[in-house]
Amino acid sequence: MKNWMKKIFKYYFLIFKVRERLSPSVQIGQRQLYLHYRELLKRNELPCISETGFRVFSQFEEDGLLLYIFSIIGMEKKVFIEIGADDGINSNCANLYFHFGWHGLFVDGNPESVRRGVRFYKKYPHPWLYQPSFVCSKVTRENINEIIEKNGIKGEVGLLSIDIDGNDYWIWDSIEVVSPQVVIIETHNEFGLENIVVPYDPNYSYPGKHPIYHGASPVAMNKLANKKGYRLVGANELGFNFIFVRNDLVPHELPEVAVESLLNHPSAKAAYAKFEDIKDWEYLEG
């Protein structure tokens, strides 16, 4: 009964939880911050990216980090793809949609989450606002390019976000139909500085045979990014959502950082202790 009531509340009354995030004052404040960063860029006085994080819709402080990055890159490509989006509300792309006029694609394998997201975006903040696309599908290496292309997206896009608690590494490795300016993707800091990836399993669903036996280490994910033409520029404070920028974009203003520099939070160091239980399982080199 309790779970049923919770689902009903989330479906019909979620607006009461998030409506303050949609207020004009939030939008005005962020647009002013965007222009402030643009001015600091001209004066060569930009702050360190690690000082710019804040949360509006994102799980942690990714909204602020992404706003900072796109203040430097510019927002000429206002298209996003979010894989593992849940309902698209508490996500890495919602803030850009609601407050900066982006549009794009949310993909998730949970039908209930997708239905909730479709309903919300049809109603708020205005029913006539250009709505994002939603796709309910299990994402695999074999279908990801087709999913993106079928929804009319190809070529250069602003942002690709991947967080599926599983084959994240393999999905990014397989994407060919778009060239994102920025990629934010979950890594597994439980793997520490090992250069390892859990083998691809198209049928994987979390938690699998062990809740941390999936995904790729930060080192392996960084190697994949380098192979695809991206550099690491930052992460959330807890050190598992890594942010990469394409190498041809603003290399001096957003310099590459070392993987090790992003794994200093006490939670990241504590997470590595969990690796002991599965250290002898099967892994591939990144």
C-alpha positions, 0 to 999 in steps of 0.5 A: 500500500505504501509503495502504491501511494508513493507511485501515485504521488510521484506520477500526479504530484511530482510538480509540488516537489520540484516547482521551486526549481522551475521558478523564473528566479532560478532561470534568471540567476543561472543566466546571469551566472552564464554571462558572468562566466563569459565575462570572466572568460574574456578577462582570463579570470575563470575559476577552477571548475571544481569550485563551480558545482551546484544542484538544481535537477542533477543528482549531485552538483553536475548542473553547476559544472555543466553550466560552467563548461557550456559558458566556456564552450558556448551553447550553439548546439543545444541538443542532449542525449541522456541514457539511463534518464529515469523520468528525465527530471532528476537528471543531468539534462533537465536543467539545460532543458528548463532554463536554457532551452535545450531539447533532446532525447531521454532513454530509460528501460523502466516503463513506469519512469518513462510514463512519469517523465512523458506526463511531466514534460507535457504539462510543465512548465508549459504544455506548448513548450517543445518537448523532449523525446522519450524512449523506453528500451533496454540499451545495448551495444547493438541497438544504441545507434539505431535508438539515437538515429530513429529519434532524428539525432545525428552529428554534433550534439552538446551533451551525452550523459550515460548512467545505466549502472552496468554497460556504460563503458560499452555503450559509449564505445559503441556510439558512432552516430553523434559527436558530443561536445561534452560527455558525462558518464559514471565510472566505478571508483570502487575499482580505484586506479586499476585499469579494468572493465567488466566484460560486456553482458547484453543481458545485464541488469543491476545488481547482477551477481554482485552490486559493484561488479559492473562498469569500468574503472576511472582509469579505463574510462579515461583511456576510452575517452582518449581513444574517442578524442576526449579529455578529462576536465572534471567530476562530481565531488564524490569522484564517480561522474566523470566529465569529458570535453572533445579535444578540439574544443577550448583546450586552454580554458578547460585543461585536462586533469589527472584521474588521480586528482578526482579521487581524493574524497574520503568516500572514493577512498572508502569505496576501493575497500569494497573491491577486495571481495571481487578483485579476482573475478574476470576483467578486461584491460581498459 
